Amino acid sequence: MHKPTQLYIISGLSGSGKTVALHTLEDAGFYCIDNLPISMLGHLGNYLQRLPAGTRRQFAVGVDARSQPEDLQHFGSTLDSLRVQELDPSIVFFTAQETTLIRRFSETRRRHPLSQNGISLAEAIRQEWGRLSVIQGEADLVIDTSTTNVHQLRDLVRKRLTESPPGVSILVQSFGYKHGIPVDADFVFDIRCLPNPHWEPGLRRQTGKDAEVIAYLQQSEDVRLMERQIRTFLEQWIPAFERENRSYLTVAIGCTGGQHRSVYLAEQLAAHFRSLRGEQVKLIHRELPCG
C-alpha cells in the first residue's frame, strides 16, 4: 500500500517567511511550487491522483495575493474540491506585525507585490491582508514570524511540517514577555509569579536547561505546583482539540526574559508529553540562541 499524498498549501503576507518555508520543505524532499494561481489547484489535484505507486508524495504549493480576486473568494470551494478528490491539504499561513514587515522591506529594498499606483507600503500590506483573509480563515496552522529570525523559522518549519507523525502536532514554546507574546499560540501560560533565578548572581548567565537552575527551581513548591496544574490542564483539553480534528496545537510558556523559568517548565512539559505521545511533541525556546 502506497503512502498517502501529503500536500501543504503555503500562504501569508509578503515578507512573513513563505519563501523560507518553501525552501525548507524543498530541502526536506518536498516537491515545491511557488505562486501557483488558486484556479490551478484543481488541476494539481487531478495530477496528484494519477501518481503511480512509489512516486514521491510530498508536495507544497505557495499561493499569495497575486491570485485573481475571484479565485481568492472561491478558495473554500477549491479546498472542498480537493477533498472530494481524496486529498486533504493542510493550510499553513504566515503572518507578521505591520511594523515588522515594513522594516523587512526597508532592509531588503524589495518592492511589495501590491505597491503600485503610488500607494504606500503600509497600505499595500493592509490591502494584501484584506485579500488573504479568506485563506487565513481556512488555515490549519498560523505562524507569526514577528520575533523570529531566518534560522529559527527554518527550525520551526522542519519541526512542525516535516518531522511530525500523523496526529495532532504539539509545539511547546518558551518565550519572554519583554519580547512580546506569541500571538499564534493556542494556550499561553504566564509564570512570571514564580521564583526568578535571574536575581541569583550565580544563575543569571545560565538558562533553564542548566543543572543549577533546574535544581533551584525544583526546590520551589510553587514551581512544582504550577507544573502539575498546567500538565493536568493540558492532559484534559488536548484530547478535546483532537476530537475537533485539529492538526496543530501550540502551548506557550512565558516568563520575563525567556531564559530561565519558561525554558525549564517548557522542557519539563515537553518531556512529559513526549512520554505519552512520542514525536508528535516538539520543543522550541524562542529567546535562546539555538531556538
HELIX and SHEET records of a PDB file:
HELIX    1   1 LYS A   18  ASP A   27  1                                  10    
HELIX    2   2 ILE A   38  MET A   40  5                                   3    
HELIX    3   3 LEU A   41  GLN A   49  1                                   9    
HELIX    4   4 PRO A   69  GLN A   73  1                                   5    
HELIX    5   5 PHE A   75  VAL A   84  1                                  10    
HELIX    6   6 GLU A   98  THR A  108  1                                  11    
HELIX    7   7 LEU A  121  GLU A  138  1                                  18    
HELIX    8   8 VAL A  150  VAL A  157  1                                   8    
HELIX    9   9 ARG A  158  THR A  162  3                                   5    
HELIX   10  10 TYR A  177  HIS A  179  5                                   3    
HELIX   11  11 PRO A  197  TRP A  199  5                                   3    
HELIX   12  12 ALA A  211  GLN A  218  1                                   8    
HELIX   13  13 GLU A  221  ARG A  243  1                                  23    
HELIX   14  14 ARG A  261  ARG A  277  1                                  17    
HELIX   15  15 GLY A  278  GLN A  280  5                                   3    
SHEET    1   A 5 TYR A  31  ILE A  33  0                                        
SHEET    2   A 5 GLN A  58  GLY A  62  1                                        
SHEET    3   A 5 GLN A   6  GLY A  12  1                                        
SHEET    4   A 5 SER A  90  THR A  95  1                                        
SHEET    5   A 5 LEU A 141  ASP A 144  1                                        
SHEET    1   B 4 PHE A 187  ASP A 190  0                                        
SHEET    2   B 4 TYR A 248  CYS A 255  1                                        
SHEET    3   B 4 SER A 169  GLY A 176  1                                        
SHEET    4   B 4 VAL A 281  HIS A 285  1                                        
END                                                                             
